[in-house]
Each structure stands twice: as C-alpha cells, then as structure tokens.
Amino acid sequence: MFDPNQFKRAVKDWMKQHPTATEAELVDFCEEQIPPAQYASSEWLVEHTLSWFRHVVAQRLKARTMYDSEEEAA
C-alpha cells in the first residue's frame, strides 16, 4: 500500500541530499516512489510536490540574492 506521508518524508530527505537537483530529477524520483498501479490516483501528489519544489527553489534563490546584495553593500 502506498503511504503519502512516507512519500513526503522521502521527498524531503531526497531534497536535502540533492540540493541542486532539477525538476526532471525530482519527477524521476517521485515516479520511483509510487507503485505503477497507484500512479494515476497519486499523480496529484507529484504535481503538488513539484509546486512545492518550485517554491523552495525560489526561496533559496531569493535568500541567495539577498545575501549577495548584503555582501556587495559591505
């Protein structure tokens, strides 16, 4: 049985281990985590995960940009 909570934990761990990963790499990882028989009913979870991933990447970029701006000002 597919456990969405275990999936979410696995994604968070994977992202910590792969901080420079791409969306395509994340999709591959997600597809490996969901059994093929349950993929159609869980596809929303992959889409939600990609949306969250984009948000995290944007926040990282924003933080890096702010840090770089502070360094230039100093």
C-alpha positions as CSV (number, residue, x, y, z in Angstrom):
1,M,0.0,0.0,0.0
2,F,1.3,3.5,-0.9
3,D,1.7,5.8,2.0
4,P,1.6,9.5,1.0
5,N,3.2,10.6,4.3
6,Q,6.1,8.3,3.7
7,F,6.3,9.7,0.2
8,K,6.5,13.2,1.6
9,R,9.3,12.3,4.0
10,A,11.2,10.6,1.3
11,V,11.0,13.6,-0.9
12,K,12.2,15.9,1.9
13,D,15.1,13.6,2.6
14,W,15.9,13.4,-1.1
15,M,15.9,17.2,-1.5
16,K,18.3,17.6,1.4
17,Q,20.6,15.1,-0.2
18,H,20.3,16.7,-3.7
19,P,20.1,20.5,-3.1
20,T,20.9,21.3,-6.7
21,A,18.5,18.8,-8.3
22,T,16.3,19.7,-11.2
23,E,12.6,19.2,-11.6
24,A,13.1,16.4,-14.0
25,E,15.3,14.6,-11.4
26,L,12.6,15.1,-8.8
27,V,9.9,13.7,-11.1
28,D,12.0,10.6,-11.7
29,F,12.4,10.2,-8.0
30,C,8.7,10.6,-7.4
31,E,7.8,8.1,-10.1
32,E,10.1,5.6,-8.5
33,Q,8.4,6.0,-5.1
34,I,4.8,5.5,-6.3
35,P,3.8,1.9,-7.4
36,P,2.7,1.9,-11.0
37,A,-0.7,0.6,-10.1
38,Q,-1.3,3.6,-7.9
39,Y,0.4,6.3,-10.0
40,A,-2.8,7.5,-11.8
41,S,-4.6,8.1,-8.5
42,S,-1.5,9.7,-6.9
43,E,-0.4,11.9,-9.8
44,W,-1.9,14.9,-8.0
45,L,0.7,14.3,-5.3
46,V,3.6,14.6,-7.8
47,E,2.1,17.8,-9.2
48,H,1.8,19.2,-5.6
49,T,5.4,18.1,-4.9
50,L,6.7,19.9,-8.0
51,S,4.8,23.1,-7.0
52,W,6.4,22.9,-3.5
53,F,9.8,22.2,-5.1
54,R,9.5,25.3,-7.2
55,H,8.6,27.4,-4.2
56,V,11.6,26.0,-2.2
57,V,14.0,26.8,-5.2
58,A,12.5,30.3,-5.5
59,Q,13.0,30.9,-1.8
60,R,16.6,29.6,-1.9
61,L,17.3,31.9,-4.9
62,K,15.7,34.9,-3.1
63,A,17.8,34.2,0.0
64,R,21.0,33.9,-2.0
65,T,20.2,37.1,-3.9
66,M,19.6,39.0,-0.6
67,Y,22.9,37.6,0.8
68,D,24.8,38.6,-2.3
69,S,23.3,42.1,-2.1
70,E,24.3,42.4,1.5
71,E,27.9,41.2,0.7
72,E,28.2,43.8,-2.1
73,A,27.0,46.6,0.2
74,A,29.5,45.8,2.9
